[in-house]
Amino acid sequence: MRRRRLYINFGLATLVGTAGAEPASGAGVPLFLTEQGRLFDTNNNPISASATFTFSIYTAATGGTPIWTETQPPITLDSGFFSTQLGSTVPLSPSTFQTAATAGTPLYLGIQVNSDPEISPRQPIATVPFAFAADNAIGDINPHSVTIGTKTVIDSNGNWTGSGTTTGMAGPTGPTGPTGPAGMTGPTGATGLSGMGGAEGVTGEGGRDGAVEAAAE
């Protein structure tokens, strides 16, 4: 039987934690999306039966390939009303929403009931209370500590504990600055010590004998 109308109430939570179970108290933001609605048949009568729902998330209002999808076990409808949690069958990934938020890309939820065509139009996914806490990271942030890899660089008291604990992390070397003006000529330095005498030179060759004149008688 073809379903014609679906009234829905969809809640989006920023995703942190482990899918497959209700998050415990204090476990952080839930890793589930709540979907509630009321389903009517083609005669505009609410349906009281079981139906299989397939939920898909898209980056476009029409067409395209879903970036996430799950088919849940049959859901029992009470006068058409139902409530379920997306992510209970196929885990939702926080990166799906982080990537869309960073790129400013809207997301849409598509719903298919049994083997009927997907209901049109798709639902745009909007912000709800938990997401406002995530938006805080755009301005001031309020973490308990900061860890990079396995090393804590800022502890729970706000103290820097990373490399160079007194000066913080060293940034990259900046570009070389322009050459400054020439400095003033410095004073004349003191006269240095006299050097050692040189070695005696080689004796030169002897001169030629002069001419002998004859004595007059």
GUGU-222993 format. One record per residue (C-alpha): x, y, z. Coordinates in steps of 0.5 Angstrom, whole numbers, plus 500, padded with zeros to 3 digits. Example, Ala and Ser with C-alpha at 12.3 -4.5 7.8 and 13.67 -1.06 7.14 Angstrom:
2
<rec east="525" north="491" up="516"/>
<rec east="527" north="498" up="514"/>
This chain:
217
<rec east="500" north="500" up="500"/>
<rec east="503" north="507" up="498"/>
<rec east="504" north="512" up="504"/>
<rec east="502" north="519" up="502"/>
<rec east="504" north="523" up="508"/>
<rec east="509" north="523" up="513"/>
<rec east="509" north="529" up="519"/>
<rec east="516" north="529" up="522"/>
<rec east="520" north="532" up="528"/>
<rec east="527" north="531" up="527"/>
<rec east="532" north="532" up="532"/>
<rec east="540" north="533" up="530"/>
<rec east="545" north="532" up="536"/>
<rec east="553" north="533" up="535"/>
<rec east="556" north="526" up="535"/>
<rec east="561" north="524" up="540"/>
<rec east="561" north="517" up="543"/>
<rec east="559" north="510" up="541"/>
<rec east="553" north="508" up="537"/>
<rec east="549" north="502" up="539"/>
<rec east="547" north="504" up="546"/>
<rec east="544" north="509" up="550"/>
<rec east="549" north="514" up="552"/>
<rec east="551" north="514" up="560"/>
<rec east="550" north="520" up="564"/>
<rec east="556" north="524" up="563"/>
<rec east="558" north="521" up="557"/>
<rec east="558" north="527" up="553"/>
<rec east="554" north="529" up="547"/>
<rec east="550" north="523" up="544"/>
<rec east="551" north="519" up="538"/>
<rec east="544" north="519" up="535"/>
<rec east="539" north="523" up="532"/>
<rec east="532" north="522" up="534"/>
<rec east="526" north="522" up="529"/>
<rec east="519" north="522" up="530"/>
<rec east="513" north="523" up="526"/>
<rec east="506" north="520" up="524"/>
<rec east="505" north="516" up="518"/>
<rec east="498" north="516" up="514"/>
<rec east="496" north="512" up="508"/>
<rec east="493" north="514" up="501"/>
<rec east="486" north="515" up="504"/>
<rec east="489" north="520" up="509"/>
<rec east="488" north="515" up="515"/>
<rec east="494" north="514" up="520"/>
<rec east="497" north="507" up="520"/>
<rec east="497" north="502" up="526"/>
<rec east="501" north="497" up="523"/>
<rec east="509" north="495" up="523"/>
<rec east="513" north="498" up="517"/>
<rec east="520" north="498" up="515"/>
<rec east="524" north="505" up="515"/>
<rec east="530" north="506" up="511"/>
<rec east="533" north="513" up="513"/>
<rec east="539" north="516" up="508"/>
<rec east="543" north="523" up="509"/>
<rec east="544" north="527" up="503"/>
<rec east="548" north="533" up="501"/>
<rec east="543" north="535" up="496"/>
<rec east="535" north="536" up="496"/>
<rec east="534" north="532" up="490"/>
<rec east="538" north="526" up="487"/>
<rec east="545" north="524" up="489"/>
<rec east="548" north="519" up="493"/>
<rec east="547" north="518" up="500"/>
<rec east="553" north="519" up="504"/>
<rec east="550" north="515" up="510"/>
<rec east="544" north="510" up="510"/>
<rec east="541" north="505" up="515"/>
<rec east="535" north="500" up="514"/>
<rec east="532" north="499" up="521"/>
<rec east="528" north="493" up="524"/>
<rec east="520" north="494" up="523"/>
<rec east="517" north="500" up="527"/>
<rec east="510" north="499" up="530"/>
<rec east="506" north="505" up="529"/>
<rec east="501" north="507" up="534"/>
<rec east="495" north="511" up="530"/>
<rec east="501" north="513" up="525"/>
<rec east="506" north="515" up="531"/>
<rec east="513" north="513" up="531"/>
<rec east="519" north="515" up="534"/>
<rec east="526" north="512" up="533"/>
<rec east="534" north="513" up="533"/>
<rec east="538" north="514" up="527"/>
<rec east="545" north="511" up="528"/>
<rec east="542" north="505" up="532"/>
<rec east="543" north="500" up="526"/>
<rec east="549" north="503" up="522"/>
<rec east="553" north="508" up="526"/>
<rec east="553" north="515" up="525"/>
<rec east="560" north="519" up="524"/>
<rec east="562" north="525" up="527"/>
<rec east="566" north="527" up="521"/>
<rec east="560" north="527" up="516"/>
<rec east="557" north="533" up="520"/>
<rec east="564" north="536" up="521"/>
<rec east="566" north="536" up="514"/>
<rec east="559" north="539" up="512"/>
<rec east="559" north="545" up="517"/>
<rec east="566" north="547" up="515"/>
<rec east="565" north="547" up="508"/>
<rec east="558" north="550" up="509"/>
<rec east="554" north="544" up="506"/>
<rec east="547" north="543" up="508"/>
<rec east="545" north="536" up="509"/>
<rec east="538" north="533" up="508"/>
<rec east="535" north="527" up="511"/>
<rec east="531" north="522" up="506"/>
<rec east="526" north="517" up="509"/>
<rec east="523" north="511" up="505"/>
<rec east="517" north="506" up="508"/>
<rec east="518" north="499" up="506"/>
<rec east="519" north="499" up="498"/>
<rec east="515" north="505" up="497"/>
<rec east="519" north="511" up="493"/>
<rec east="523" north="515" up="498"/>
<rec east="518" north="521" up="501"/>
<rec east="519" north="528" up="498"/>
<rec east="521" north="533" up="499"/>
<rec east="527" north="531" up="504"/>
<rec east="528" north="534" up="510"/>
<rec east="533" north="539" up="511"/>
<rec east="538" north="538" up="517"/>
<rec east="538" north="544" up="522"/>
<rec east="541" north="546" up="529"/>
<rec east="538" north="543" up="535"/>
<rec east="541" north="545" up="543"/>
<rec east="547" north="540" up="543"/>
<rec east="550" north="543" up="537"/>
<rec east="550" north="550" up="540"/>
<rec east="555" north="547" up="545"/>
<rec east="560" north="545" up="539"/>
<rec east="559" north="552" up="536"/>
<rec east="563" north="555" up="542"/>
<rec east="569" north="552" up="539"/>
<rec east="569" north="558" up="533"/>
<rec east="570" north="563" up="539"/>
<rec east="572" north="562" up="546"/>
<rec east="574" north="554" up="548"/>
<rec east="573" north="551" up="554"/>
<rec east="576" north="544" up="554"/>
<rec east="578" north="540" up="561"/>
<rec east="585" north="540" up="558"/>
<rec east="589" north="540" up="551"/>
<rec east="592" north="533" up="549"/>
<rec east="596" north="532" up="542"/>
<rec east="597" north="525" up="540"/>
<rec east="599" north="522" up="547"/>
<rec east="602" north="528" up="550"/>
<rec east="598" north="533" up="555"/>
<rec east="600" north="540" up="553"/>
<rec east="596" north="544" up="557"/>
<rec east="593" north="541" up="564"/>
<rec east="587" north="541" up="567"/>
<rec east="589" north="547" up="571"/>
<rec east="591" north="551" up="565"/>
<rec east="598" north="550" up="566"/>
<rec east="603" north="549" up="560"/>
<rec east="606" north="542" up="560"/>
<rec east="609" north="541" up="553"/>
<rec east="615" north="542" up="550"/>
<rec east="619" north="548" up="553"/>
<rec east="615" north="549" up="559"/>
<rec east="617" north="556" up="560"/>
<rec east="616" north="559" up="553"/>
<rec east="611" north="555" up="550"/>
<rec east="612" north="551" up="543"/>
<rec east="616" north="555" up="539"/>
<rec east="613" north="557" up="532"/>
<rec east="617" north="556" up="525"/>
<rec east="623" north="561" up="524"/>
<rec east="620" north="567" up="521"/>
<rec east="623" north="570" up="514"/>
<rec east="629" north="574" up="514"/>
<rec east="629" north="582" up="516"/>
<rec east="631" north="587" up="511"/>
<rec east="639" north="589" up="512"/>
<rec east="640" north="595" up="517"/>
<rec east="644" north="601" up="516"/>
<rec east="652" north="601" up="517"/>
<rec east="654" north="602" up="524"/>
<rec east="659" north="608" up="526"/>
<rec east="667" north="606" up="525"/>
<rec east="670" north="604" up="531"/>
<rec east="676" north="606" up="534"/>
<rec east="683" north="605" up="532"/>
<rec east="686" north="598" up="535"/>
<rec east="692" north="598" up="540"/>
<rec east="699" north="597" up="536"/>
<rec east="701" north="590" up="536"/>
<rec east="707" north="586" up="538"/>
<rec east="713" north="587" up="534"/>
<rec east="714" north="581" up="529"/>
<rec east="721" north="576" up="530"/>
<rec east="727" north="578" up="526"/>
<rec east="728" north="574" up="519"/>
<rec east="733" north="569" up="517"/>
<rec east="740" north="572" up="515"/>
<rec east="740" north="572" up="507"/>
<rec east="745" north="568" up="503"/>
<rec east="752" north="571" up="501"/>
<rec east="752" north="575" up="495"/>
<rec east="757" north="573" up="489"/>
<rec east="764" north="576" up="489"/>
<rec east="766" north="582" up="484"/>
<rec east="770" north="582" up="478"/>
<rec east="778" north="584" up="479"/>
<rec east="779" north="591" up="476"/>
<rec east="784" north="593" up="470"/>
<rec east="792" north="594" up="472"/>
<rec east="795" north="600" up="469"/>
<rec east="803" north="600" up="467"/>
<rec east="808" north="604" up="471"/>
<rec east="811" north="610" up="467"/>
<rec east="819" north="609" up="467"/>
